[in-house]
């Protein structure tokens, strides 16, 4: 069975040779996998920081390079911590590069108005 990361890497490797609708399909699948991977990591991060005070979460998020403050609720702070971790994964980096390359070629998942 292929992992989320491996599948995103495979899709990213296929993207340069894909065009138009094929590229949109690759982006769509990669986006779904990206969201799944992030959600899984978010749960892991929430468990890892379960006992930390709000002030501790602010300190951890700030240390991770995520701007935040004590007015944010626990869920927002955990989301920032998860995002800081997720953005450094091979899956997230591959997806970001894939989406940026597609955008340079005029292909995007968000339709123009």
N, CA, C and O atoms as a GROMACS GRO file, in nm:
protein
  452
    1UNK      N    1   0.084  -0.119   0.000
    1UNK     CA    2   0.000   0.000   0.000
    1UNK      C    3   0.088   0.126   0.000
    1UNK      O    4   0.186   0.134   0.075
    2UNK      N    5   0.054   0.220  -0.082
    2UNK     CA    6   0.130   0.344  -0.094
    2UNK      C    7   0.089   0.440   0.017
    2UNK      O    8  -0.029   0.455   0.047
    3UNK      N    9   0.187   0.505   0.076
    3UNK     CA   10   0.158   0.605   0.179
    3UNK      C   11   0.115   0.737   0.114
    3UNK      O   12   0.136   0.760  -0.006
    4UNK      N   13   0.055   0.821   0.194
    4UNK     CA   14   0.014   0.954   0.146
    4UNK      C   15   0.133   1.028   0.089
    4UNK      O   16   0.126   1.087  -0.019
    5UNK      N   17   0.243   1.026   0.163
    5UNK     CA   18   0.363   1.096   0.118
    5UNK      C   19   0.412   1.041  -0.016
    5UNK      O   20   0.441   1.118  -0.108
    6UNK      N   21   0.420   0.909  -0.026
    6UNK     CA   22   0.470   0.850  -0.150
    6UNK      C   23   0.379   0.884  -0.267
    6UNK      O   24   0.426   0.912  -0.377
    7UNK      N   25   0.248   0.880  -0.244
    7UNK     CA   26   0.155   0.911  -0.354
    7UNK      C   27   0.168   1.056  -0.398
    7UNK      O   28   0.168   1.084  -0.518
    8UNK      N   29   0.180   1.150  -0.302
    8UNK     CA   30   0.200   1.291  -0.338
    8UNK      C   31   0.330   1.308  -0.416
    8UNK      O   32   0.334   1.381  -0.515
    9UNK      N   33   0.436   1.240  -0.372
    9UNK     CA   34   0.563   1.248  -0.444
    9UNK      C   35   0.549   1.192  -0.586
    9UNK      O   36   0.605   1.248  -0.681
   10UNK      N   37   0.475   1.082  -0.600
   10UNK     CA   38   0.451   1.025  -0.733
   10UNK      C   39   0.373   1.122  -0.822
   10UNK      O   40   0.407   1.142  -0.939
   11UNK      N   41   0.270   1.183  -0.766
   11UNK     CA   42   0.190   1.280  -0.842
   11UNK      C   43   0.275   1.400  -0.882
   11UNK      O   44   0.266   1.449  -0.995
   12UNK      N   45   0.357   1.448  -0.789
   12UNK     CA   46   0.443   1.563  -0.818
   12UNK      C   47   0.544   1.529  -0.928
   12UNK      O   48   0.577   1.614  -1.011
   13UNK      N   49   0.592   1.405  -0.929
   13UNK     CA   50   0.686   1.363  -1.033
   13UNK      C   51   0.618   1.354  -1.170
   13UNK      O   52   0.681   1.376  -1.273
   14UNK      N   53   0.489   1.322  -1.170
   14UNK     CA   54   0.414   1.312  -1.296
   14UNK      C   55   0.369   1.447  -1.349
   14UNK      O   56   0.344   1.462  -1.469
   15UNK      N   57   0.359   1.544  -1.262
   15UNK     CA   58   0.302   1.674  -1.299
   15UNK      C   59   0.374   1.746  -1.413
   15UNK      O   60   0.307   1.800  -1.501
   16UNK      N   61   0.507   1.751  -1.416
   16UNK     CA   62   0.573   1.827  -1.524
   16UNK      C   63   0.537   1.779  -1.665
   16UNK      O   64   0.537   1.858  -1.759
   17UNK      N   65   0.506   1.650  -1.680
   17UNK     CA   66   0.472   1.598  -1.813
   17UNK      C   67   0.322   1.606  -1.841
   17UNK      O   68   0.277   1.571  -1.950
   18UNK      N   69   0.245   1.653  -1.744
   18UNK     CA   70   0.100   1.661  -1.760
   18UNK      C   71   0.059   1.802  -1.800
   18UNK      O   72   0.128   1.900  -1.770
   19UNK      N   73  -0.055   1.810  -1.867
   19UNK     CA   74  -0.106   1.939  -1.914
   19UNK      C   75  -0.256   1.947  -1.894
   19UNK      O   76  -0.327   1.846  -1.890
   20UNK      N   77  -0.303   2.069  -1.882
   20UNK     CA   78  -0.446   2.102  -1.878
   20UNK      C   79  -0.524   2.012  -1.784
   20UNK      O   80  -0.496   2.007  -1.664
   21UNK      N   81  -0.625   1.940  -1.838
   21UNK     CA   82  -0.715   1.861  -1.753
   21UNK      C   83  -0.642   1.751  -1.677
   21UNK      O   84  -0.677   1.722  -1.562
   22UNK      N   85  -0.541   1.691  -1.738
   22UNK     CA   86  -0.464   1.588  -1.667
   22UNK      C   87  -0.394   1.648  -1.546
   22UNK      O   88  -0.389   1.587  -1.439
   23UNK      N   89  -0.340   1.766  -1.563
   23UNK     CA   90  -0.273   1.833  -1.453
   23UNK      C   91  -0.372   1.872  -1.344
   23UNK      O   92  -0.341   1.862  -1.225
   24UNK      N   93  -0.491   1.916  -1.383
   24UNK     CA   94  -0.595   1.949  -1.285
   24UNK      C   95  -0.631   1.825  -1.204
   24UNK      O   96  -0.647   1.833  -1.082
   25UNK      N   97  -0.643   1.711  -1.270
   25UNK     CA   98  -0.675   1.586  -1.199
   25UNK      C   99  -0.564   1.548  -1.101
   25UNK      O  100  -0.592   1.506  -0.988
   26UNK      N  101  -0.440   1.563  -1.143
   26UNK     CA  102  -0.327   1.535  -1.053
   26UNK      C  103  -0.329   1.629  -0.933
   26UNK      O  104  -0.311   1.587  -0.819
   27UNK      N  105  -0.352   1.758  -0.960
   27UNK     CA  106  -0.359   1.855  -0.851
   27UNK      C  107  -0.473   1.824  -0.754
   27UNK      O  108  -0.458   1.835  -0.633
   28UNK      N  109  -0.586   1.786  -0.810
   28UNK     CA  110  -0.702   1.755  -0.726
   28UNK      C  111  -0.671   1.637  -0.633
   28UNK      O  112  -0.697   1.644  -0.513
   29UNK      N  113  -0.615   1.531  -0.687
   29UNK     CA  114  -0.580   1.415  -0.604
   29UNK      C  115  -0.475   1.452  -0.501
   29UNK      O  116  -0.486   1.414  -0.384
   30UNK      N  117  -0.373   1.524  -0.544
   30UNK     CA  118  -0.267   1.565  -0.451
   30UNK      C  119  -0.322   1.655  -0.341
   30UNK      O  120  -0.279   1.645  -0.226
   31UNK      N  121  -0.416   1.743  -0.376
   31UNK     CA  122  -0.475   1.831  -0.276
   31UNK      C  123  -0.552   1.751  -0.172
   31UNK      O  124  -0.542   1.780  -0.053
   32UNK      N  125  -0.628   1.652  -0.215
   32UNK     CA  126  -0.701   1.568  -0.120
   32UNK      C  127  -0.605   1.495  -0.027
   32UNK      O  128  -0.629   1.487   0.094
   33UNK      N  129  -0.497   1.442  -0.083
   33UNK     CA  130  -0.398   1.372  -0.002
   33UNK      C  131  -0.327   1.469   0.094
   33UNK      O  132  -0.298   1.434   0.208
   34UNK      N  133  -0.300   1.590   0.045
   34UNK     CA  134  -0.239   1.693   0.129
   34UNK      C  135  -0.327   1.720   0.250
   34UNK      O  136  -0.278   1.725   0.363
   35UNK      N  137  -0.456   1.737   0.226
   35UNK     CA  138  -0.550   1.765   0.335
   35UNK      C  139  -0.557   1.648   0.433
   35UNK      O  140  -0.561   1.669   0.554
   36UNK      N  141  -0.559   1.526   0.381
   36UNK     CA  142  -0.562   1.407   0.467
   36UNK      C  143  -0.436   1.400   0.553
   36UNK      O  144  -0.443   1.375   0.673
   37UNK      N  145  -0.322   1.421   0.491
   37UNK     CA  146  -0.196   1.416   0.564
   37UNK      C  147  -0.189   1.523   0.672
   37UNK      O  148  -0.144   1.497   0.784
   38UNK      N  149  -0.233   1.643   0.637
   38UNK     CA  150  -0.231   1.752   0.735
   38UNK      C  151  -0.325   1.720   0.851
   38UNK      O  152  -0.289   1.743   0.967
   39UNK      N  153  -0.443   1.668   0.822
   39UNK     CA  154  -0.540   1.636   0.927
   39UNK      C  155  -0.485   1.529   1.021
   39UNK      O  156  -0.503   1.537   1.143
   40UNK      N  157  -0.419   1.432   0.965
   40UNK     CA  158  -0.358   1.327   1.047
   40UNK      C  159  -0.251   1.386   1.139
   40UNK      O  160  -0.245   1.354   1.258
   41UNK      N  161  -0.168   1.471   1.083
   41UNK     CA  162  -0.063   1.534   1.164
   41UNK      C  163  -0.123   1.627   1.269
   41UNK      O  164  -0.070   1.637   1.379
   42UNK      N  165  -0.231   1.694   1.236
   42UNK     CA  166  -0.297   1.784   1.332
   42UNK      C  167  -0.341   1.706   1.455
   42UNK      O  168  -0.327   1.755   1.568
   43UNK      N  169  -0.394   1.587   1.435
   43UNK     CA  170  -0.435   1.504   1.549
   43UNK      C  171  -0.314   1.462   1.632
   43UNK      O  172  -0.320   1.459   1.755
   44UNK      N  173  -0.205   1.429   1.566
   44UNK     CA  174  -0.082   1.392   1.636
   44UNK      C  175  -0.029   1.509   1.719
   44UNK      O  176   0.011   1.491   1.834
   45UNK      N  177  -0.029   1.627   1.661
   45UNK     CA  178   0.019   1.747   1.730
   45UNK      C  179  -0.072   1.778   1.850
   45UNK      O  180  -0.023   1.813   1.957
   46UNK      N  181  -0.202   1.766   1.832
   46UNK     CA  182  -0.296   1.791   1.942
   46UNK      C  183  -0.268   1.697   2.058
   46UNK      O  184  -0.272   1.739   2.174
   47UNK      N  185  -0.242   1.572   2.029
   47UNK     CA  186  -0.210   1.476   2.135
   47UNK      C  187  -0.077   1.510   2.201
   47UNK      O  188  -0.063   1.499   2.323
   48UNK      N  189   0.021   1.550   2.122
   48UNK     CA  190   0.154   1.582   2.174
   48UNK      C  191   0.150   1.702   2.268
   48UNK      O  192   0.225   1.706   2.366
   49UNK      N  193   0.064   1.799   2.241
   49UNK     CA  194   0.058   1.920   2.322
   49UNK      C  195  -0.065   1.924   2.413
   49UNK      O  196  -0.102   2.030   2.462
   50UNK      N  197  -0.128   1.809   2.435
   50UNK     CA  198  -0.254   1.803   2.510
   50UNK      C  199  -0.246   1.868   2.648
   50UNK      O  200  -0.342   1.935   2.689
   51UNK      N  201  -0.140   1.851   2.720
   51UNK     CA  202  -0.130   1.904   2.856
   51UNK      C  203  -0.071   2.042   2.867
   51UNK      O  204  -0.055   2.093   2.978
   52UNK      N  205  -0.037   2.103   2.758
   52UNK     CA  206   0.029   2.233   2.760
   52UNK      C  207  -0.071   2.346   2.779
   52UNK      O  208  -0.179   2.346   2.720
   53UNK      N  209  -0.034   2.442   2.860
   53UNK     CA  210  -0.120   2.558   2.884
   53UNK      C  211  -0.129   2.644   2.758
   53UNK      O  212  -0.047   2.631   2.668
   54UNK      N  213  -0.229   2.734   2.754
   54UNK     CA  214  -0.236   2.826   2.639
   54UNK      C  215  -0.109   2.908   2.622
   54UNK      O  216  -0.064   2.932   2.510
   55UNK      N  217  -0.052   2.951   2.731
   55UNK     CA  218   0.074   3.028   2.723
   55UNK      C  219   0.186   2.943   2.667
   55UNK      O  220   0.269   2.990   2.590
   56UNK      N  221   0.189   2.816   2.707
   56UNK     CA  222   0.289   2.723   2.656
   56UNK      C  223   0.270   2.698   2.506
   56UNK      O  224   0.368   2.686   2.432
   57UNK      N  225   0.144   2.691   2.463
   57UNK     CA  226   0.117   2.675   2.320
   57UNK      C  227   0.162   2.797   2.241
   57UNK      O  228   0.218   2.783   2.132
   58UNK      N  229   0.138   2.916   2.296
   58UNK     CA  230   0.185   3.039   2.230
   58UNK      C  231   0.337   3.035   2.219
   58UNK      O  232   0.392   3.067   2.114
   59UNK      N  233   0.403   2.997   2.326
   59UNK     CA  234   0.550   2.991   2.324
   59UNK      C  235   0.599   2.888   2.222
   59UNK      O  236   0.694   2.914   2.148
   60UNK      N  237   0.534   2.773   2.217
   60UNK     CA  238   0.574   2.669   2.122
   60UNK      C  239   0.551   2.714   1.978
   60UNK      O  240   0.636   2.692   1.892
   61UNK      N  241   0.436   2.777   1.952
   61UNK     CA  242   0.407   2.825   1.817
   61UNK      C  243   0.505   2.934   1.775
   61UNK      O  244   0.553   2.936   1.662
   62UNK      N  245   0.534   3.024   1.866
   62UNK     CA  246   0.630   3.131   1.839
   62UNK      C  247   0.768   3.073   1.810
   62UNK      O  248   0.836   3.117   1.717
   63UNK      N  249   0.809   2.974   1.889
   63UNK     CA  250   0.938   2.908   1.868
   63UNK      C  251   0.943   2.837   1.733
   63UNK      O  252   1.049   2.824   1.672
   64UNK      N  253   0.826   2.790   1.687
   64UNK     CA  254   0.818   2.722   1.557
   64UNK      C  255   0.812   2.821   1.441
   64UNK      O  256   0.806   2.781   1.324
   65UNK      N  257   0.813   2.950   1.473
   65UNK     CA  258   0.812   3.052   1.368
   65UNK      C  259   0.674   3.092   1.322
   65UNK      O  260   0.659   3.154   1.216
   66UNK      N  261   0.572   3.059   1.399
   66UNK     CA  262   0.434   3.092   1.363
   66UNK      C  263   0.387   3.209   1.448
   66UNK      O  264   0.375   3.195   1.569
   67UNK      N  265   0.360   3.323   1.387
   67UNK     CA  266   0.314   3.438   1.464
   67UNK      C  267   0.178   3.408   1.528
   67UNK      O  268   0.087   3.359   1.462
   68UNK      N  269   0.167   3.438   1.656
   68UNK     CA  270   0.042   3.415   1.728
   68UNK      C  271   0.042   3.498   1.855
   68UNK      O  272   0.141   3.565   1.887
   69UNK      N  273  -0.069   3.494   1.928
   69UNK     CA  274  -0.077   3.564   2.055
   69UNK      C  275  -0.177   3.494   2.147
   69UNK      O  276  -0.245   3.401   2.106
   70UNK      N  277  -0.184   3.539   2.269
   70UNK     CA  278  -0.267   3.474   2.370
   70UNK      C  279  -0.416   3.492   2.345
   70UNK      O  280  -0.497   3.428   2.412
   71UNK      N  281  -0.455   3.577   2.251
   71UNK     CA  282  -0.598   3.594   2.221
   71UNK      C  283  -0.652   3.478   2.136
   71UNK      O  284  -0.773   3.461   2.124
   72UNK      N  285  -0.563   3.399   2.078
   72UNK     CA  286  -0.606   3.287   1.996
   72UNK      C  287  -0.645   3.169   2.085
   72UNK      O  288  -0.584   3.145   2.189
   73UNK      N  289  -0.748   3.096   2.041
   73UNK     CA  290  -0.791   2.983   2.123
   73UNK      C  291  -0.700   2.862   2.100
   73UNK      O  292  -0.618   2.860   2.008
   74UNK      N  293  -0.719   2.764   2.183
   74UNK     CA  294  -0.635   2.645   2.182
   74UNK      C  295  -0.633   2.578   2.043
   74UNK      O  296  -0.526   2.540   1.994
   75UNK      N  297  -0.749   2.564   1.980
   75UNK     CA  298  -0.755   2.499   1.849
   75UNK      C  299  -0.674   2.575   1.744
   75UNK      O  300  -0.606   2.514   1.662
   76UNK      N  301  -0.682   2.707   1.748
   76UNK     CA  302  -0.604   2.787   1.652
   76UNK      C  303  -0.454   2.768   1.675
   76UNK      O  304  -0.377   2.757   1.580
   77UNK      N  305  -0.414   2.766   1.800
   77UNK     CA  306  -0.272   2.749   1.831
   77UNK      C  307  -0.223   2.611   1.791
   77UNK      O  308  -0.112   2.597   1.739
   78UNK      N  309  -0.304   2.509   1.815
   78UNK     CA  310  -0.266   2.374   1.773
   78UNK      C  311  -0.259   2.364   1.621
   78UNK      O  312  -0.173   2.295   1.567
   79UNK      N  313  -0.349   2.432   1.554
   79UNK     CA  314  -0.347   2.436   1.408
   79UNK      C  315  -0.217   2.499   1.357
   79UNK      O  316  -0.157   2.448   1.262
   80UNK      N  317  -0.176   2.607   1.420
   80UNK     CA  318  -0.050   2.672   1.380
   80UNK      C  319   0.070   2.580   1.403
   80UNK      O  320   0.160   2.572   1.320
   81UNK      N  321   0.069   2.510   1.517
   81UNK     CA  322   0.179   2.416   1.545
   81UNK      C  323   0.181   2.302   1.444
   81UNK      O  324   0.288   2.262   1.397
   82UNK      N  325   0.064   2.251   1.410
   82UNK     CA  326   0.057   2.144   1.310
   82UNK      C  327   0.103   2.195   1.174
   82UNK      O  328   0.175   2.125   1.103
   83UNK      N  329   0.064   2.315   1.139
   83UNK     CA  330   0.104   2.372   1.011
   83UNK      C  331   0.255   2.391   1.004
   83UNK      O  332   0.317   2.364   0.901
   84UNK      N  333   0.313   2.436   1.114
   84UNK     CA  334   0.459   2.453   1.116
   84UNK      C  335   0.529   2.319   1.091
   84UNK      O  336   0.627   2.313   1.017
   85UNK      N  337   0.479   2.212   1.152
   85UNK     CA  338   0.537   2.079   1.130
   85UNK      C  339   0.509   2.030   0.989
   85UNK      O  340   0.599   1.980   0.922
   86UNK      N  341   0.384   2.045   0.944
   86UNK     CA  342   0.342   1.992   0.814
   86UNK      C  343   0.418   2.056   0.700
   86UNK      O  344   0.459   1.986   0.607
   87UNK      N  345   0.439   2.186   0.705
   87UNK     CA  346   0.506   2.255   0.594
   87UNK      C  347   0.648   2.205   0.570
   87UNK      O  348   0.704   2.227   0.463
   88UNK      N  349   0.705   2.136   0.668
   88UNK     CA  350   0.842   2.086   0.654
   88UNK      C  351   0.847   1.941   0.608
   88UNK      O  352   0.955   1.885   0.595
   89UNK      N  353   0.731   1.879   0.584
   89UNK     CA  354   0.730   1.739   0.540
   89UNK      C  355   0.757   1.730   0.391
   89UNK      O  356   0.725   1.823   0.316
   90UNK      N  357   0.813   1.620   0.346
   90UNK     CA  358   0.834   1.602   0.202
   90UNK      C  359   0.703   1.611   0.123
   90UNK      O  360   0.702   1.664   0.012
   91UNK      N  361   0.594   1.559   0.179
   91UNK     CA  362   0.466   1.563   0.108
   91UNK      C  363   0.420   1.706   0.086
   91UNK      O  364   0.380   1.743  -0.025
   92UNK      N  365   0.426   1.787   0.189
   92UNK     CA  366   0.382   1.926   0.178
   92UNK      C  367   0.472   2.005   0.083
   92UNK      O  368   0.424   2.084   0.002
   93UNK      N  369   0.601   1.983   0.094
   93UNK     CA  370   0.693   2.055   0.006
   93UNK      C  371   0.672   2.015  -0.140
   93UNK      O  372   0.676   2.100  -0.229
   94UNK      N  373   0.651   1.886  -0.166
   94UNK     CA  374   0.629   1.839  -0.302
   94UNK      C  375   0.498   1.896  -0.357
   94UNK      O  376   0.492   1.939  -0.472
   95UNK      N  377   0.394   1.895  -0.275
   95UNK     CA  378   0.265   1.949  -0.320
   95UNK      C  379   0.277   2.098  -0.350
   95UNK      O  380   0.228   2.145  -0.453
   96UNK      N  381   0.342   2.173  -0.262
   96UNK     CA  382   0.358   2.317  -0.284
   96UNK      C  383   0.432   2.346  -0.414
   96UNK      O  384   0.392   2.433  -0.491
   97UNK      N  385   0.537   2.273  -0.438
   97UNK     CA  386   0.613   2.292  -0.562
   97UNK      C  387   0.528   2.255  -0.683
   97UNK      O  388   0.532   2.323  -0.786
   98UNK      N  389   0.453   2.147  -0.671
   98UNK     CA  390   0.366   2.104  -0.780
   98UNK      C  391   0.261   2.210  -0.811
   98UNK      O  392   0.239   2.244  -0.927
   99UNK      N  393   0.197   2.263  -0.707
   99UNK     CA  394   0.094   2.365  -0.725
   99UNK      C  395   0.152   2.494  -0.783
   99UNK      O  396   0.091   2.557  -0.868
  100UNK      N  397   0.271   2.532  -0.736
  100UNK     CA  398   0.335   2.654  -0.788
  100UNK      C  399   0.372   2.638  -0.934
  100UNK      O  400   0.352   2.729  -1.014
  101UNK      N  401   0.426   2.520  -0.970
  101UNK     CA  402   0.461   2.495  -1.110
  101UNK      C  403   0.336   2.497  -1.198
  101UNK      O  404   0.337   2.555  -1.306
  102UNK      N  405   0.229   2.435  -1.150
  102UNK     CA  406   0.104   2.434  -1.227
  102UNK      C  407   0.052   2.577  -1.244
  102UNK      O  408   0.005   2.613  -1.352
  103UNK      N  409   0.058   2.656  -1.140
  103UNK     CA  410   0.010   2.795  -1.146
  103UNK      C  411   0.091   2.875  -1.249
  103UNK      O  412   0.035   2.956  -1.323
  104UNK      N  413   0.222   2.852  -1.253
  104UNK     CA  414   0.306   2.920  -1.354
  104UNK      C  415   0.262   2.882  -1.495
  104UNK      O  416   0.283   2.959  -1.589
  105UNK      N  417   0.203   2.764  -1.509
  105UNK     CA  418   0.156   2.718  -1.639
  105UNK      C  419   0.008   2.748  -1.660
  105UNK      O  420  -0.052   2.703  -1.758
  106UNK      N  421  -0.050   2.824  -1.568
  106UNK     CA  422  -0.188   2.867  -1.584
  106UNK      C  423  -0.292   2.768  -1.537
  106UNK      O  424  -0.410   2.781  -1.571
  107UNK      N  425  -0.251   2.669  -1.458
  107UNK     CA  426  -0.343   2.568  -1.408
  107UNK      C  427  -0.357   2.582  -1.257
  107UNK      O  428  -0.258   2.586  -1.184
  108UNK      N  429  -0.482   2.589  -1.213
  108UNK     CA  430  -0.509   2.610  -1.071
  108UNK      C  431  -0.639   2.539  -1.035
  108UNK      O  432  -0.728   2.524  -1.120
  109UNK      N  433  -0.651   2.494  -0.910
  109UNK     CA  434  -0.775   2.430  -0.865
  109UNK      C  435  -0.886   2.530  -0.836
  109UNK      O  436  -1.004   2.493  -0.836
  110UNK      N  437  -0.850   2.654  -0.813
  110UNK     CA  438  -0.949   2.758  -0.784
  110UNK      C  439  -0.987   2.824  -0.916
  110UNK      O  440  -0.902   2.885  -0.982
  111UNK      N  441  -1.114   2.810  -0.955
  111UNK     CA  442  -1.154   2.870  -1.084
  111UNK      C  443  -1.149   3.022  -1.080
  111UNK      O  444  -1.178   3.084  -0.978
  112UNK      N  445  -1.112   3.078  -1.193
  112UNK     CA  446  -1.111   3.224  -1.205
  112UNK      C  447  -1.254   3.272  -1.221
  112UNK      O  448  -1.338   3.205  -1.281
  113UNK      N  449  -1.281   3.388  -1.167
  113UNK     CA  450  -1.416   3.445  -1.178
  113UNK      C  451  -1.432   3.527  -1.302
  113UNK      O  452  -1.540   3.582  -1.326
   0.00000   0.00000   0.00000
